[in-house]
């Protein structure tokens, strides 16, 4: 790591992003006290990571760590017991989660008999059974269909609403855009972007607007270029032209406007741009 510094607030969904090999796993291992920093400090729950604080963390790595040759319910109860949960409480909590994730009828099956998506859901359950205050979750949507993706997203947001802090690492930028409050984008161990998603998108937005209309738009001298973008017109505006003046001009010409928005790039587009610019500077 090269001077990476960030904070994560209580009840926040925080995105830890970067291309392969950027250093995301290293950061997670530093936070979990698996690696020791050469310099600087890492504070978790306001202090150094001692045994008591470790018990308050739930970590799900990208690679599954479930015991394959034992029944699913027994595996979950055992893993919860390692975090100090009684067998009775572990069975109660796992039963609720298994119902929610549509796995109840599979609880007696060996883990290795479950599909990839089922094992992913089981791994998420194992991460949450001891009711951690901090959840660090790596590629939570891997192998999940859209229905189960929605279940996981709803669950993570519910946890955040209850004050649980969620650090999520994923390459699925649209999920980050939908779920995360703030992000840290790193590459080669250095910070490229850090802050609220909305603020970052505004920072990278050019002077352009998106307009959706049932008819073709008239030519306007304030517009430098017109492109079709997701069933809408993307209008690149001349320097100094405000989006509001374009809307007023369309209304004045009685053009029906179904949709009007200042064009901001997607997080995926920003990710590609920033990473490529960072690599160009280092060449």
C-alpha positions in Angstrom: 0.0 0.0 0.0 1.2 3.5 -0.9 -0.3 5.9 1.6 -3.9 4.6 1.3 -6.1 6.2 4.0 -9.8 5.9 4.4 -12.5 5.7 7.1 -15.8 3.8 7.1 -18.8 5.0 9.2 -21.2 3.0 11.3 -24.2 1.8 9.3 -22.5 2.6 5.9 -22.3 0.4 2.9 -18.7 1.1 1.6 -17.4 -0.1 -1.7 -13.8 -1.3 -1.9 -13.0 -1.3 -5.6 -10.1 -1.8 -8.0 -8.9 -4.0 -10.9 -7.4 -7.4 -10.3 -4.2 -7.1 -8.3 -4.9 -3.6 -7.2 -4.5 -4.4 -3.5 -8.1 -4.9 -2.3 -7.3 -8.3 -0.6 -4.2 -6.8 1.0 -6.3 -4.0 2.5 -8.8 -6.6 3.8 -6.1 -8.7 5.3 -4.6 -5.6 7.0 -7.9 -4.7 8.5 -8.4 -8.2 9.7 -4.8 -8.2 11.3 -3.7 -11.1 9.0 -1.0 -8.8 7.6 0.8 -6.2 9.7 1.3 -2.7 8.2 4.9 -1.5 7.7 3.8 2.0 8.7 0.7 3.8 9.7 -2.2 2.7 11.9 -5.3 0.6 11.4 -8.2 1.2 13.8 -11.3 -1.0 14.0 -14.1 0.0 16.3 -11.9 2.9 17.5 -8.9 0.8 18.5 -6.4 -1.9 17.6 -7.9 -5.2 16.5 -7.8 -7.3 19.7 -9.7 -10.7 20.2 -12.9 -9.0 21.4 -13.1 -6.8 18.3 -12.3 -9.7 16.0 -15.5 -11.4 17.3 -17.5 -8.5 16.1 -16.4 -9.0 12.5 -18.0 -11.2 9.8 -15.8 -11.9 6.8 -16.7 -13.6 3.6 -13.8 -14.2 1.2 -14.4 -14.7 -2.5 -13.2 -18.3 -2.3 -15.7 -20.4 -0.3 -14.5 -21.8 3.0 -17.3 -24.1 3.9 -16.7 -27.7 5.0 -17.8 -29.8 2.1 -18.5 -33.2 3.6 -20.9 -32.4 6.4 -24.6 -31.4 6.2 -25.3 -27.7 5.6 -27.1 -27.0 8.9 -24.3 -28.7 10.9 -21.7 -26.7 9.0 -23.4 -23.4 9.8 -23.9 -24.3 13.5 -20.3 -25.3 13.9 -19.0 -22.1 12.2 -21.2 -20.0 14.4 -20.0 -21.8 17.5 -16.4 -20.7 16.6 -17.7 -17.1 17.1 -19.2 -17.9 20.5 -22.8 -18.6 19.5 -24.5 -21.4 21.4 -25.7 -24.4 19.4 -29.4 -23.6 20.2 -29.0 -19.9 19.1 -27.1 -20.9 16.0 -29.8 -23.4 15.0 -32.5 -20.7 15.6 -30.7 -18.1 13.6 -29.6 -20.5 10.8 -33.2 -21.7 10.5 -34.4 -18.2 9.9 -31.7 -17.5 7.3 -32.2 -20.8 5.5 -35.9 -20.0 5.1 -35.1 -16.6 3.8 -32.6 -17.9 1.3 -34.9 -20.8 0.2 -32.4 -23.4 1.6 -34.4 -24.9 4.4 -35.3 -28.1 2.4 -31.5 -28.6 1.7 -30.2 -28.2 5.3 -29.5 -32.0 5.6 -27.6 -32.2 2.3 -23.8 -32.2 2.4 -22.4 -28.8 1.3 -20.7 -30.4 -1.7 -24.1 -31.5 -3.0 -25.3 -27.9 -3.2 -25.1 -25.8 -6.4 -22.7 -23.0 -6.7 -25.4 -20.4 -6.0 -26.6 -22.4 -3.0 -23.1 -22.5 -1.6 -22.8 -18.8 -2.1 -25.9 -18.2 -0.1 -24.7 -20.6 2.6 -21.4 -18.7 2.8 -23.3 -15.4 3.3 -25.4 -17.0 6.1 -22.2 -18.3 7.8 -20.8 -14.8 7.7 -23.8 -13.3 9.4 -24.8 -15.9 12.0 -22.9 -14.4 14.9 -24.6 -11.0 14.2 -21.4 -9.0 13.5 -21.2 -5.2 13.8 -18.8 -5.1 10.8 -19.3 -7.2 7.7 -16.5 -7.5 5.1 -17.9 -9.3 2.1 -16.0 -10.1 -1.1 -18.0 -10.6 -4.4 -21.3 -11.3 -2.6 -23.3 -11.7 -5.8 -21.0 -14.3 -7.4 -23.1 -17.2 -8.8 -26.4 -15.7 -7.8 -29.4 -15.4 -10.1 -31.4 -12.0 -10.1 -33.9 -13.2 -7.5 -31.2 -14.2 -5.0 -29.1 -11.2 -5.8 -32.1 -9.0 -4.8 -32.4 -11.1 -1.5 -28.8 -10.4 -0.7 -29.0 -6.7 -1.6 -32.1 -6.3 0.6 -30.4 -8.1 3.5 -27.2 -6.0 3.3 -29.2 -2.8 3.2 -31.3 -4.0 6.2 -28.1 -4.6 8.1 -26.8 -1.2 7.4 -30.1 0.4 8.4 -29.7 -1.4 11.8 -26.3 0.2 12.2 -24.1 -2.7 10.9 -21.2 -1.5 8.8 -20.7 -3.2 5.4 -17.5 -3.2 3.4 -18.2 -4.7 0.0 -15.6 -5.6 -2.6 -17.0 -6.4 -6.1 -16.4 -5.9 -9.8 -20.1 -5.4 -10.4 -20.2 -1.6 -10.7 -24.0 -1.4 -11.1 -24.4 -3.1 -7.8 -22.0 -0.7 -6.2 -23.8 2.3 -7.7 -27.1 1.0 -6.3 -25.9 0.0 -2.8 -22.9 1.9 -1.7 -22.8 5.2 0.1 -19.1 5.9 -0.6 -16.3 4.1 -2.4 -12.5 3.7 -2.4 -11.0 2.9 -5.8 -7.4 1.8 -5.7 -4.9 0.5 -8.2 -1.3 -0.7 -7.7 -1.7 0.1 -4.0 -2.6 3.7 -4.5 -5.8 5.6 -4.0 -7.4 6.8 -7.3 -10.9 7.8 -6.0 -12.4 8.2 -2.6 -15.7 9.7 -1.6 -19.5 9.7 -2.0 -20.7 8.1 -5.3 -22.9 11.0 -6.2 -20.1 13.5 -5.7 -17.7 11.4 -7.8 -20.2 11.1 -10.7 -20.8 14.8 -10.7 -17.0 15.4 -10.7 -16.7 13.4 -13.9 -19.8 14.6 -15.6 -19.2 16.8 -18.7 -21.5 19.6 -19.9 -24.2 17.4 -21.3 -27.8 16.4 -20.7 -30.0 13.4 -21.5 -33.4 14.1 -23.1 -36.1 11.6 -23.9 -38.8 12.7 -26.3 -41.3 10.9 -28.5 -40.2 13.0 -31.4 -36.9 14.1 -33.0 -35.2 17.1 -31.3 -34.8 20.3 -33.2 -31.3 21.6 -34.1 -30.0 24.1 -31.5 -26.9 26.1 -31.8 -26.1 25.6 -28.1 -25.7 21.9 -28.8 -22.4 20.7 -30.1 -23.3 17.0 -30.6 -26.3 14.7 -30.4 -26.0 11.0 -29.6 -28.5 8.3 -28.8 -27.9 7.0 -25.3 -30.1 4.2 -23.8 -33.2 5.3 -25.7 -32.5 9.0 -24.9 -30.7 11.8 -26.7 -27.4 12.8 -25.2 -26.7 16.4 -25.9 -23.2 17.8 -25.6 -23.5 21.5 -24.8 -21.3 24.3 -25.8 -19.1 25.9 -23.1 -21.1 28.2 -20.8 -24.5 26.8 -21.8 -26.6 25.7 -18.8 -28.8 22.6 -18.9 -31.7 24.7 -17.7 -31.5 26.9 -20.8 -31.8 23.8 -23.0 -34.9 22.6 -21.2 -36.4 26.1 -21.5 -35.6 26.1 -25.3 -37.3 22.7 -25.8 -40.4 23.8 -23.9 -40.5 27.1 -25.8 -40.5 25.1 -29.1 -43.3 22.8 -27.7 -41.1 19.7 -27.8 -42.7 17.1 -25.5 -40.1 16.0 -22.9 -40.6 12.7 -21.1 -37.2 12.7 -19.4 -34.5 15.3 -18.7 -31.3 14.8 -16.7 -27.8 16.2 -16.5 -25.7 13.4 -18.0 -23.3 11.8 -15.5 -21.1 8.8 -16.4 -21.8 5.5 -14.8 -19.4 4.2 -12.2 -18.3 1.6 -14.6 -17.2 4.3 -17.1 -15.5 6.3 -14.4 -13.7 3.1 -13.2 -12.3 2.4 -16.7 -11.3 6.0 -17.3 -9.5 6.5 -14.0 -7.7 3.2 -14.1 -6.5 3.7 -17.7 -5.4 7.2 -16.9 -3.5 5.9 -13.8 -1.7 3.3 -15.9 -0.8 5.9 -18.6 0.8 8.1 -16.0 3.0 5.2 -14.8 4.2 4.2 -18.2 
